[in-house]
Every structure is written in structure tokens, then in C-alpha cells.
Amino acid sequence: MRIKLASIILNREIERYRAENQDPLLRRAGELFARLSLRSFIELQTGFNESDEPILLGLRGSGERVPVQGMSDGTRDQLFLALRLASLERYLEHNEPMPFIVDDILINFDDRRAEATLQILAELSEKTQVILFTHHGHLIDLARSAALPCQVSELDGRPR
């Protein structure tokens, strides 16, 4: 009984410490994830699975903690992108800019989430070059209509 109680208290204290001292990368990724998911998730947290291995969780506004495998394909794509962007931003804080090149990352995003993503990429373009490839014409139209502070170029690869 004592060991069980001590284990529960220790786990709670570890979680409290983690929440108070979250890694800046995870915190920034959580901020980006909230924007990319249109606040369907409000932050990222770490936790433990049944095997006591650390896992990543998305926190909903209701307090529900959702593991990555419980997220839809589109939400997992948003999570991966948030982690990638947070890593790149951290890299850029201490290093020379390097281009961020992505291909069809918006394939599983609806138009509202795609527009939120384009806004974040436009903000990133103030720090480094961002190149987004897509073969979806509606995304080009969406980028143009969003009046983003960046250049949108269309290259038509069809033979003439």
C-alpha cells in the first residue's frame, strides 16, 4: 500500500514538474499545433503509456488528453508539422537560415486549416525561405485570396 501510494505521489510530482518546466520546443510546437488544428487541441503534453514509456499527447479544451494514435490522419500531419516548424525555429535562433522546402503538406487539411498553415508559413518566411510545392490548384487560389505577406508563384509544368 505504501509503495503504491508513493508511486502515485511520485508520478503526480513528475507530471507537475514537467508541466511547469516544459521544454521550449514542446511548448512552441504546442502553440503551433493549436493554430494548425484551429484550437481543436490547445497544447501538447507528455505522458506515459501502459508500459511506462513516455508518449506525446494532445490536450483538448475540455481537458481530454489524446495520444497520437487517437488522432486523425490530418491531425497527425498537423502535429508532425508543428514539431518540425518548432524545431526549425529553434535551429534558426542559433544558426544561419536554411530553406524550408515541403511538398503537398496540406493534402489532409481542410481549407480553414490549410489557410492557418499558410499564415504560419508566411510568418516563417520572415526568418527563412519557405518553398511549398503542390499540384492542387485550389491551394494556390487559397494562398492568393488569404492576402499573405509573401510571394505566391505558380509554375505550370504542362508541355506547351
Secondary structure, 3 states (H helix, E strand, C coil): CHHHHHHHHHHHHHHHHHHHCCCHHHHHHHHHHHHHCCCCCCEEEEEECCCCCEEEEEECCCCCEEEHHHCCHHHHHHHHHHHHHHHHHHHHHHCCCCCEEEECCCCCCCHHHHHHHHHHHHHHCCCCCEEEECCCHHHHHHHHHCCCCCCCCCCCCCCC
